[in-house]
Amino acid sequence: MDPSSLAKLLSPEGWALVNALPPYDEDRAMALATRLRAEGVDPDLAAAALTQSRLRAKARAKLGAFADGMLFTPDGVEQATRLVVAALHARRYLAAGVTKVADLTSGIGADALAFAGVGLQVLATDVDEATAALATVNLRAFPEAEVRHADGLTLDLHAEGVDGVYADPARRTRGGKRIFDPAAYAPPLDAVWALRAQVPALGIKVGPGVPHAGLPADAETQWVSVDGDVVEAGLWFGPLAPAGPGRSALVLRSTAGTGQGDGATAPGTVGRTLRTGPDDVDLVPDVGAVGGYLYEPDGAVVRAGLVAHAAAELGGRLVDRTIAYVTTDSPADAPRPGEAALATGYRVLDVMPFNLKKLKAYLRERGVGSLTVKKRGTAVTPEQLRAQLALSGDAAATVVLTRVDGRQHVLVVEPLGA
């Protein structure tokens, strides 16, 4: 965001306008822009306000109602931590006894918002002046939070009274390309890791694709998913990793609540953590024939390399040593109240070697016109397969394309509870 647009938005007229706009509707945006110009609103201000309206609507999925009082950049929305995950970050620091957190790469302030919201003192910095200004606006309701336009790595942490550090290094180029080399993060990952010598309570958000090779041996590396979407990996050091070093997966699922009345509950989130220490990460799973049930481990479990541990939890075995599908002969135990499932379950209806002609005949006999295709360990694309099958009919089916004992198979399944 350029400084002139920000200045206009922060004027009394601009702030009133952006907060008075109706909920963003892409189909009506052009008509609304035309109306604002006809009413004499400065064209640049109108454009900036409409952009904020659009970004607020997009950010609501991550930040809920907080988004309606915040200002954003497109990159800021993309990189912002979901509020439910940021709240868990904040709880780590509280549980570790931290009182003041330095957020070295605050962006638009999503994590700093969660830190301040639980009563932690926060010193937030960003190297981009406009982004730091937006964070200042977004944290205006929290006297516990101070925002500076600065390079967080230059802070004198001890002089600032900081006893906890958090960083979310930029993992994309200015052109938007994803960066996979941790040395090319901004700031470089090694430079942030080194801060644990000054402040042991160090947390770093990294991309979920971070390779296992080279992960620091003294960190808990936790992959997090929200409703099946793997959103981040986090490196937690010292008192922020009370269970000790190792790898873990945190699976979060949204709940819809239980309706109205005295026993009603509000929408919320349930979770489940699967964890392993440095001495047992090489658990060797059982491998065997496809049973009556198939389970697809959550993406965070897969990314954390804990599929064998999930199989043990589910009381099952892998269909192939290289594939993240677990099979059981009877249904796995349902999650306990307040816990999320580590895997999505299916009832297995049929198993057959992959043969396009036979699969086409199988589906035609059953009148299948709508096909859900899941796959692991095969080069076949769902779109290409559907085109080749030339489906017609009123029935729906789900198939899993995968390897079973090294050979391509088709598993016809139905979701548990269907």
PyMOL commands that set and color helices and strands:
alter all, ss='L'
color gray80, all
select helices_A, chain A and resi 3-10+12-20+26-38+43-69+74-79+83-95+110-117+129-138+152-154+182-184+189-197+238-240+299-303+307-314+356-365+382-389
alter helices_A, ss='H'
color red, helices_A
select strands_A, chain A and resi 100-103+121-126+145-149+164-167+202-206+219-226+229-237+246-255+268-276+293-297+317-318+326-328+343-353+368-376+395-404+407-415
alter strands_A, ss='S'
color yellow, strands_A
deselect
rebuild
show_as cartoon
